[in-house]
Amino acid sequence: MRSIWKGSIGFGLVNIPIKLYSAVQNSSLDLDMLDGRDHAHIRYLKVNENTHKEVPYDKIVRAYKLDDEYIVLEERDFEDASPEKTKLIEIESFVEAEDINPMYYETSYYAEPDAKNSKAYNLLLQALKKTGKAGLGRFVLRNTESLCIIHPVDNALVVSRIRFSQELRSTEDLKLPDAAISKKELDMGLALIKQYTEDFDVSKFKDEYADELMKIIKAKAKGKRPTIKKMKVAKTSSDDLYDQLMQSLNKKGA
């Protein structure tokens, strides 16, 4: 793996040099876009709107439009905006990991100590494991400031980017139901949840859609078309919520 960020975690007066590596990978198939007439690749070109000619990568600059004038930014401008955050993840506080709304999570990175036998790295790892807490901090990645939490996974520290509060939309514009639920319906719903409850084990699940699509691709390569499984639609014999819950319980039990 190639590291995508190199800097340090600031833990009080302790400095922990680290490298970040992407902890996630895409499970979907890598499909190319082709011209349907001759199967030539579709290329996305960066074109000058005036000359209509392709612009070389090294000639592309980033700019901000201010008062009808573009202000061109250089690489040093991004670093000067917050030099400490481009090289340091300063832990500003510790929070209960379980209190973080899953809606805030974006993506995760493995933090590898950039020093042999990093005692400070192991100290932070073990302390977070023992307390069940996560470090909350900010850093700059790819010229964007990110809020993040630092938490333990197995024997590694993980830096997970999370969204800022203003990035989540309110529910006030949603048309949410206000239908009354009877006690017996609620009790039946709780019983159904209990019946389906088990320990979280994500290894039991995989991207089945990508697997099925690959079967179709391989079959088409041989000039065949595989048999497609028909979707089974679950139906109940009643429109009454309580009856549907009861039938669900009986189905799970069977």
N, C-alpha and C positions, 0 to 999 in steps of 0.2 A: 504493500500500500504506500501511496505517496501522501505525505502530510500536507494539509491545506492551510495551516496556521501555525506559527511558532511564536511563543511568548512565555508568559508566566502566570501562575495563579497567586494572587496576593492574599495571604491568610494572616491577618494581623501584621506583625513585622516579619513574618516568614514569607520567603519568596520561593515558589516551586516552579522551576523551568519545565515547560511541557511542549509537546507537539500534539496537534489535533489531527485525527483521522476520521473520515466519514464512517459512521457506524451503521449506515443503512445502504441498501442497494435495491435497484428496481427489479421486480420479479416479472414485469410485463415483457412481452416479446419486442425486440428491436426491429420495427417495421420500417422499410424505406418507402419513400414516396416516388412513384415513377409516372412517366407519361403513359397513359393507357394505350396510345397508338403504337409506340415502338419500344416501350419499357426503358426509356432513357431516364437517368436520375433527374429529379427536380432539385435544382440548387437555389438557395436563398442568397441573393446578392445584395450587398450594401451599395446602393446607387446614389450618386449625386443627383439631386432633383433638378439641377440646372443643366448639367452636361449629359445626364442620363448614362454616365459611365460608372463602372464599378470603382469603389474607393478602396485602396489597399488598407489592410488592418492598421499598419503603423502610421497612417495618415488620419485616422479617426480620433477625434478628441471629444470630450464631454463638456457640456456647457449648460449654464442656467440662464433663462431669459428673464432679464430684469429691466423693467421700463422700456420694453421693445428693443432691447439690445442684449445680445448673447455675451455672457461672461464665460470665457473658456477657463476650465480648471485643469491644473497639472497634478501629477501624482503627489507632489510634495504638499499641495493644498489640502488633500484629503488627510494626510498624516498630521499636518499642522493644526487641523481642526480639533484634534484630540490625540496628541502624541502618546499619552499614557495608555489610552484605550486600544490603540493599535497593537500594543505589545503586552498589555496586562489585563487579566481578568481579576478585578479587585472584588473580593467577597465583601459585600456591604452589610449583609446580615444573614442569619440562619433562620430557616422556616421549617415548619412541619411538612415533610414531603407529601403527606396524604391530604394536606389542605389545598394543594394546587389543583385547580379545575383543569381536567384533561383538555378542555377547549383551548387552553393557552399553549399547549405543546406544539412545536413546529418540527424540528429535526434534531438528531443527536450525533455527537462526536465522541470518539474515544480519546481520552487524554493519556498520552504516554509520557512518563518522566524523561526529560532530556538530560538526564544525569544518571550514572550507574549507582545502584544502591541508594536511591533517594529516600532517606529516612522521613523527610517532611511529607513526601507524597504518601507513604504508608501510614503516617500519623493521621493525616486528614482522612484517608480512606477508612481506617479503623474507627476513628471518632464519629464519622457520619453513619457508619454501620451500627455502632452501639447506641447512638442517640435517635436514629430514625429521622434525622434532619437533613436538609439540603442547603447548600450555600447559594445565596442569591447575589448576582452581580451583573455587570455590563461589560461588553467589549465590542470592538469594531471588526467586522469580517466583511471582506469585499466592499469596502467603503460604505458599509451600512452599520449603524449602531444596533446591537442586539441585546435584549435582556436574556439572561440565562440562569439556569440552576446547575449546580454541580452536585452530583449524587453518585453513590456507589452502585456498581453492577458487577457481581462476582468479585474479582480481585482487581478491578479497574475503576478509575474515576471517569465519569461520563459528564460531558458538558452538553446540556440540552437547551437549545434556543427556545424561548417562549415568547409569546406575543405580548405587546404592551396592552394595557386595559382599553385604550381608545381604539384598538384594532378589532375588538369584538362588538358586533352590532347588538343593539337592545332588542328585547322581545316585544316591546310595546306596540309594534306595528303588525304583529301576528294576530290572526283571528283564532284564539285558543278556546277550547270547549269549556263550558261551565256546567255541564250536565251533572246532576246529583248521582252519587254512587251509593247504593244501599250497603248496609253492614254485611249482609250475606254475600253480596258480590265482591266486596273488598276482601272478606275472609277467604273466599274461593280463589281470588287473585293471588293472595299471599301464599295459599297452599300450593298453587301452581308454580309460583316462583321458587318455593322451598323444594318442590319435587325436581325442578330443573337445575338447582344449585349444585355446583361442583367446584373444585379447586381450579384456578386459572392455569391453563396449560396451552400456550399459543402454538406449541410444536404439533398439536393435533390438527392444525389447520394449515392449508397451503393454497396457493393461487391455482385453483382448479380450472378457471377460465383459460389461463395461458396454456395449461396442459391440453385441454380439449382443442384449443385453437391450433396447437402444434400437431395434434393428430390429424386435423383437417388438412394442414399444410403438407404433411408427409403423404397423406392419401392422394391429394391433388397432384403431387409430384409423380405419382405412379398412375395418374390418369383415372383415379377412382374417387368416389364420394362416400365417406363413412356414414353409417347409420346414426342419425341424430336422436338422442334420447328425448322423449316427449316430456314436457314439464308437467309435474303432478301438482294439481291445484287442490289444496286442502279445503274441504267443504264440511259444513255441519248441517244437521237436519232442522236447525232452528235459528231464528233471528234474535232470540233472546240471549242477552249477554251471559246470564247465569247458566243457561243450558250449554252455551258454547264453552264456558269455563269448565263445566262438569265433564263434557265430552273430551276436552283437552286433557284433563286429569286422567280419565279412563284410558285414553289413547297412550299417554306416557307410561301409565302403569302396565299396559299390555306389552 
